[in-house]
Every structure is written in structure tokens, then in C-alpha cells.
Amino acid sequence: MSARRFWATVLRTSYFVLLLLLVACGQPAASDSGMVAWPGPFTVPTPLPTQSAPPPITFPRDEAPHNDLTEWWYFTGHLKAADGTAYGFESVIFQSERGDFAPLYAAHLAITDHARGAFHYDQRTQQGGAMQSSGPGFDLKIGDWSWRGLNGQDHIAGQIPDYALTLDLTATKPPALHKGGYIDYGPAGGTYYYSRTRMTITGTLVDHGATKQVTGEAWFDHQWGNFLTVSTGGWNWFSAQLNDGSDFMVYLLRGENEQIVGSLGTYVYPDGHAENIDVADIQVDVLDHWTSPHTGITYPSGWRITLPKYGLVLTCTPVLPDQELDTRRSTANIYWEGETRYAGTQNGTPIAGAGYVELTGYDQGR
């Protein structure tokens, strides 16, 4: 989001949305592998009542976990070590609440290693026990993976085979409220959504036993709400941090036959002022495709993003083609989430930047 990103109230996204959103209060059970498995078949719950005037997001109160059906805290970012080596990372934890059962948590951690040209990830699940405190902000932990934050001062840590990271993050802009902070889906429910679009990073990354001091920038998404769906399709989600200090988020909703059925975006100026990007000002063209040697799934891979109002014409290129996550053991889906680079022009002047792209729903039928 992750998304990164659960715009599933409009259409089916991926199997991991089905797991988190469509369980209909069934009690999950531990599988032989120690992972958590949901019983089937899935039952579609009665649509949720709409709220005529949902309360606005309030900080720091709404940084903390909520008692809603679905919630997640989602970090992506770019790291550089003192020796010049570069990395991308994704660190996310999902919380799913169903009735009186203890919350179910799922988490993913991924590293994009530029020097080795390699992508590595892992996944975890846990029933209850992840919340470390009931105070302000969030403080969540699954084993030795952790996520903690308050007022834009965050900390994340985790390790996967051959890599470990411990990072402190500081927001340099106020949170950007997408669509004012709340997206109303009518009978399907609604979702709160904000991002901290630029956070500075200091910390350490362990690469095959070598501990490196790293700095960088991150993007953070927090989304929660009572929303349910069953449909077909998916989404393409883009984040960008440009070298003039501006940031933007764009996502495209795809229907059953891969047609674009909706889009939404937010542009954040260097001074932190955020505004919605009108649908008419979003154009995304696919430039290439990549087929996974692991799953056989074909994804778009390379895009031209045009935002006329802001004078932007950008090429978005994956750092590595293979940044696919097979998370069927935790969130029951396969998706592509990867570090990207931007290059292009703004009103004819060269501009560049870094970002992340999330692609869901391409695993349908598997």
C-alpha cells in the first residue's frame, strides 16, 4: 500500500484484500506450517451503513490503531550507505478485526539491493499480541519486526535472510490527507487515508553480515476503515518524491478486463501544501511489460506519467524488473511492489526523482 491502496470497495483487488476484508467474522486457524489460514468458502457480509458526516482525522489520535475492520501502516523508501551502495525497502503491517476475535496481523518486509541486482522479501502473520501499548501513536511488533510512530517521529526494524534494518524516520512535511482524509464508498463503507510523503531516514542496514550506516527518504501510508467488497480487477499505485521537493501519489483502478475504471491522485508542493489531482489531469501510459519467471504472471514494467496541471512528463522505470512478492502464505496473494526511478521534464526543465509502484490483481485466476 500497499498498499499500499485497498481500493477494493470499488472492485476486487487481490487475494490479500479478500483475506483481510471478506472473512466475514470467521475464526482463523493455524496451519501445519505455523502460518495463519482463513477457513472457506468466503461469505459476503451485509453492506455496511454509510456515515453522513464521518469525523475528521485528528493527530496524533488517529496515528494509533482503530477498532475497524481493516488497517495498515505502510513504509517504502530509499537508502544509501556511506560506501555508496543503495537499497530500496518496503515494511508494512496489516491489522484485521473480526467480531470478538483477537486481531489478525500480517506483515511483509522487502529489500531491493542495487549493487547485487537482487530482491529479497519475507512475510509473517500473528493472531493478537502485536500491539505493544494503548497510548498515542502506534507501537506494533511481530517477533523481531517492529513499527512505532508518533507525530511523524517513527521507528521501524526487521530482518530477513541476509539483511536487517533499523531505521529512525522524521517527517519533513505535514501529513497529506487524500480526498480530505476520508473516501466514502456509500453502502460499501468508507476509508480514512493519509500519507507522510517525505520522511528523512537515519539508521543501519546489515547486508550479508556487514553493518552499514544509512540515510535516505521514505513514504508512509496509513489507512483504516470499515469497507468490504467482492469484485474483480486491481490497481496500479504510484508514489514519487521529486528532486524539486514536490511529491505525488497516483492510483489507477482496473476493472474486470484490465480497463481503467477510475483514478485518483494527490500532489504535495515543496512547502507541504497538498491538493487533489483532478482525474482529467492524470495520464499513465504503459511502456513495457515483464513476465515473472517464478509465477508466470505478466506485469506492466515502465510507464510514462503525464500530469499537465503541474507541467510534468515523467518516465517511471523499475530499479529491478523482478520485485514480485508471492505472499500467499500470509495474505493469500501475489503482487509486484518495487522501487522505481523517475526522469523527465517539468515545464520543459529536466527533473528526476524516486518512488515506489504497487501492482495488484494480476494474479487473478491463480
Secondary structure as UniProt FT lines:
FT   TURN            2..3
FT   TURN            8..10
FT   HELIX           15..21
FT   TURN            24..25
FT   STRAND          29..30
FT   TURN            32..33
FT   STRAND          36..37
FT   TURN            59..60
FT   HELIX           61..63
FT   STRAND          70..81
FT   TURN            82..83
FT   STRAND          86..96
FT   TURN            99..100
FT   STRAND          104..113
FT   TURN            114..117
FT   STRAND          118..127
FT   STRAND          138..142
FT   TURN            143..144
FT   STRAND          145..150
FT   TURN            151..152
FT   STRAND          153..160
FT   TURN            161..162
FT   STRAND          163..171
FT   STRAND          176..184
FT   HELIX           186..188
FT   STRAND          189..207
FT   TURN            208..209
FT   STRAND          210..227
FT   STRAND          234..242
FT   TURN            243..244
FT   STRAND          247..254
FT   TURN            256..257
FT   STRAND          260..268
FT   TURN            270..271
FT   STRAND          274..277
FT   HELIX           279..281
FT   STRAND          283..286
FT   STRAND          289..291
FT   TURN            293..295
FT   STRAND          298..300
FT   STRAND          303..307
FT   HELIX           308..310
FT   STRAND          312..318
FT   STRAND          324..327
FT   TURN            328..331
FT   STRAND          333..346
FT   TURN            347..348
FT   STRAND          349..360
FT   TURN            362..365
//
